[in-house]
């Protein structure tokens, strides 16, 4: 890139008073000036500000980029953007860099666009340059979009400041720096964001418009508006951790997907997420060679399901025995735990696994679990990652609380979203698959292959409970209604056997639990050719319920 | 130090496995709830002695209800 200054005749000799003080030789433009200006950029907000950042348990944005990307791969763009300070003779004294650092780098050998606010410069507030470097509509977004490479956002700022009104002399209309580019990126390249400080306003919104987001426990917070605004608006005094720490934003609300124990952990999770993603929707997700044999049949799978139907088991353990060893990366592990959503590999190929967790709400789908499942299904569908449903689902969550929080609507949105999937799906019923919620675990638009373990059972609703409603008159007129109910249940029970459904070819195959890995690997390998014929962006039509 | 065991789900207290005065280890099942037709074990999150049981068998519990205090 040519520096405009280097090509100009120097005219009146420029001297750099600050540079001289700093022990630099007298600089007269050209390469020497470039070097000086680059040094100014590297210095960020200065030693004191950097020390404050470190004391708060946070890294500088340059340290973050170094940790996140492959060694020496960062090619910065916009290094020289900033506010130059000149003396009365128009000699450069110093440059305060723009509070956003961006560029191109590599992660695991693949190019990415990366950028983040520099909190050491004016707290990472929006910089009034002609062209925004980062954030919504910033250069870094255009870089990702134009070259079809993933975007990694390192968020550490609170967006606009009211001081800009004074500077501009007018206030900015919402959307002048709109989210249009951020939105278009969600359909084209992977976007991962880490919240590494206190994020409110624009940067907070930017974090949400991501395929994957992560924040650090204790040292980062996110909210639509921080404590001073809450106090002014509602008269309530809350501290920022209570308002938007990971316990609220990740565990409870699901605003951000994952929590990290440290900044290093957050950056590691971003890399891990990317390892399952293609660079863009026109490419296939990356295959990683594995030495885990495809035909590995874990004996423990035969006994993992307790004989007693009312007893739960460890779904995580089950998944672990089936997937390539150590390949899992869970999305939203601490939120809406009734459903487990994780990336894994089968014979080296990325898959998305949606599994119900019988240990939480017995696996019943509530409003939050439905939202979590919808995001994950759309994510896999967008990036051509086949989905595997490991089903143990008693139905939608029931009760007053569930109805008040709109479980039926959110649940049906999951059904709608599953019905729109174009990526190959495999449904394996482990135990229960009941009712409308069960329909969110399969896709009948295509081959509609449903596999099951011998422990499986399904129906519109379970025989128990269903009997009381359907045979009410019969039961109530019996001399011993409770005994009659049990009697009818016993009569119907044999028909609930999965083998009866297999006889009717209503489920395509029942497999020995120990064969699960080889069977799933075969179908995932088979999906490869199909996926290759459907690369490109996913069109989404219709109105979500 | 005391710990409070809170119900994670709405349901019915089906069975009390440990009683007031019993010593428990971390991970011991103190009681079993019944919800969504499943047994939900409530486990001690630290070792100690059961000081108080706040619900009786057959009673219904709400998500967030205090079930038991261990000291």
Interface residues (C-beta under 8 A of the other chain):
Chain A: X310 X311 X312 X358 X360 X361 X362 X363 X364 X394 X397 X398 X399 X401 X462 X464 X465
Chain B: X8 X9 X10 X34 X35 X36 X37 X38 X39 X40 X63
